[in-house]
Amino acid sequence: MEDAIRAKRRPLIIRAVVVIAGTVLVLGGVIGLLLPVLPGWLLIIPGLAILGTEFVWAATLLDTAKTKATEIKAKVPTKRNRAA
């Protein structure tokens, strides 16, 4: 939220570059989800992080994705918590 407030003070050209860069990464990630060549989440997460500096909705979506990733990680068996 503080990043969004700070972002309002940036010059318009910098804000435009940030929005374009974040959008390109997210769109590239969506394309990557559809194509077997590139894992899309490798581009979507950084794209949301960049867009999150300008838009609260993107920061919220990124926080939700982090929470879901942590929940999934906890469910995946590892060498330490596997039954021997």
C-alpha angles and dihedrals in degrees: 000000000000090000090057091052091048090047091062088066094056121102115265094246092056092048090050092051091049092050093047093047093048093046093049091051094048093046090047088051092051089051088048090056089057097044123063092220100076133030102237097210089067087070102029096060096052090042091055090046090055094044089046089069088064106027130046092208091060092049090049091049090049091051090050091050091050091051092049091047091052091050092049092046090054090054095050112095116238132190090263099052099034117113109255 
